[in-house]
Amino acid sequence: MAVRSRSDLENTVNGVKLYLSQSRSPGFPDSSNACDILRAHETCLAAIVHGPSSMPCFRGKLRLHRPAHRGLPRPRAAQRARPLPLDVRKLLVAGNRIQRIPEDFFIFHGDLVYLDFRNNSLRSLEEGTFRGSAKLAFLDLSYNNLTQLGAGAFRSAGRLVRLSLANNRLEGVHEAAFETLESLQVLELNDNDLRSLSVAALAALPALRSLRLDGNPWLCDCDFAHLFTWIQENASKLPKGLDEIQCSLPPENRRVFLRQLSEASFSECKFSLSLTDLFIIIFSGVAVSIAAIISSFVLATVVQCFQRCTPSKDAEEEDEDEDD
């Protein structure tokens, strides 16, 4: 139910969902039995007017202004009223220009299960952003300006089931970006600027059932070979299969669909080793040889010492004859 006027708000007094989509209502009703969902979709959230209220989950009135809100309201212990209800479970703030999520936001709003953060101006995820988000199951960060995902970007959000990062500007995803997301079932990485992706990042998602990779400028070079193999083995997890994923073939950068490729397309990469790989192999061989030589020398020394210290059989017989 979309709220259009104060009378509509009064009619939702006993409801569990409260929508504030494009609303110009002067304020909240005087009472409400539940406020599980707070929606500020396509509005410009500006301020909370603090004051007495009998609403159990709000201690003030939400005021909507046309100027864009640049950040989520930050709770302050010193304030008499809290900007957002601490027990809100579903928060929809899509369509604003919010540039950052305060690093302590989930510490104060740990009951959040559903966060719709689409179509904002988020550029990065600060370390510790999701600290305290133990109950978060749905997170939509699509249509933002994210460019990189660092290691442990979603650490502490271990109960996430659905994560959308579509339509950002992602150029790089760390292989440990999704660590601890053992419950994640749906991941959307489509329509970004990804040219490569570590298989290790996907291997950290044991419950993954649906993955969107289409709409990225993938580069089908030797670095892509491992991802191509993973995609073939997990094609059932791609909602659109291989039909919508394209990549550029070097050196002419010709765009082709993945369904046009096969393992043979990367045959030249199977036995190619980098300089680092060759160095490791050579170093390992030398180290093993040296270890074998040292071990042989030590063993020979021990045997020689044992032979010297142990009396021979002839000496024992001579000793016995002398005793007789």
Secondary structure, DSSP 4 states (H G I P E B T S, - for coil): ----SHHHHHTTTT-SEE--TT---SS--S--S---EEE-TTS-EEEEEE-----TT-SEEEEE-SSPP-SPPPP-TTSSS-SS-TT--EEE-TTS------TTHHHH-TT--EEE--SS------TTTTTT-TT--EEE--SS---EE-TTTTTT-TT--EEE-TTS---EE-TTTTTT-TT--EEE--SS--S---HHHHHT-TT--EEE-TTS-EE-SGGGHHHHHHHHHTGGG-TTTTSS-EEEETTTTEEEEGGG--GGGGGGGTT---HHHHHHHHHHHHHHHHHHHHHHHHHHHHHHHHHHHSPPHHHHHHHHHHH-
